Amino acid sequence: MTNFRTMNLHIDTRRIKGKRDAMIYGHFIEHFHRQIYGGIFDPGNPLSDAEGFRTDVIKALRRIKVPVLRWPGGCFVSAHHWKDAVGPRRVPGFDKAWRVEEPNTFGTDEYIAFCRKVGCEPYICTNAGSGGAEEMSDWVEYCNLPHEGPWAKQRIAGGHAEPYGVKYWSIGNENYLGGEIGAKSAAEWGRFVTESAKMMKRVDPRIELSAAALADLDWNINLLRNCGERLRWISLHGYWDGLWQDNTFAGYEASMVFTNTLEDQVARVRGLLAAMGLQKRIRIAFDEWNLRGWHHPRVDTGLEPEEYITPRDLNDDNRCYTMADAVFTACFLNMANRNCDIVGMANFAPVVNTRGCIYTHKDGIVLRPAYHVFDLYVNNLGETVLDTYTSDDPVLEVRDKAGNRAETGALDTIATLNAEGGIVIAAVNKDAANPREFRVVWPGGSIPSGYCIHTLTGTGTESCNDIDHTGAAPEPPRAAAYKPEDTIRLLPHSVNIIRFGADL
Ligand code: AHR
């Protein structure tokens, strides 16, 4: 058996990184393929409630305590007019982003009702593509004004007397991308966001605004110089395995290489916010992230549905979502916790179907491996993130997607304090083949005499879950006696939560 270095995880409960915002465990859903229609909204299905929402999906989302759900896009929103999807008559529209008919039967009222059932905050992304400041601010009127003006009155006429109180709003989606409908230059964007933010805040000064951004200096300087004082968030997106055109997945080792760049965007935006003196007031909403980019080839060029619509079904192949996705997801959530002083929200993209952590079919749902990572993190880690450091970090030799040699850290750990003062560690072993060990170095004082470990490892790196198959679900939690000199052993390709007693 190869002798690997044992990593040291240095923990000091007096060194606090900060309190993580629960919204780093957020999610996103878009009007794309089967996320809404046939996903969360499935009228007529016996598994749906009277409003057409899938009750099995709601139950699964409540288990992972979804704190916030971003909607309706994504590219979709850049040509979507929210007024087409409210009121008694819903006329189907043509979705120019994804080139399909949009029934408009799932709109603002249905979305808010769904969020209430899940118990999550709504987070609405507005149309900064073909839309403008007035359409955005009218949407805030519809949602948040008690009764003033035509849009609040339309909400009331629809049977929703009380304002929805939507707190989180984003201006635009990826308007920096040439392919986005209503793409804008950095200079245009700064001015556009300012005028949109001005009108939206005039309707409801309480709302918290984000705006589409990326780790680009020119884009962000223009945005923040023009509108920094009106923003509370800056939006970032990240998909590491770009499968938009070619659905050839990065394998396990290549997916581990992608974990090397998880923090890059956050570090660059952190530096810019600090340089502009905004790091205390503006936080990062990483409001679309996933290892896997969504597959939607030839959106601009497809002539026949077989060319650009049918291939979207490939997103729903559950065999593709393996322990690579689970391990990557855990590493991203570790990164978000580590940066909890500036990352206040993160939204897994999407939550249901496509690359989501839940897959729906007419008779039920499949919980893909990434779902179990959210379950383990949300239901075990504490909200206080400790400022730990490691030594003797083991390096893992891997191959990237192009087959080139690469290295990555074999282990990825964070430590938190839970409400009872107990230490809860998340520890990821990225090694595909070998168990790895780490030792906790305590600051002195009383040492816990035992821990409980929850492990998600599957039966191999390619473990997946499907309608008739469960290959990756958490093992039953295991209690272990503990002495300070002990090491903690992590199975290959595993995500682990280690809960020490509160008797520190
Ligand atoms: O591939 C899906 C798209 O990815 C989302 O609609 C957009 O926001 C991001 O570019």
Residues whose N, C-alpha, C, O or C-beta is under 5 A from the ligand:
A	BS01	AHR	G74 C75 F76 W294
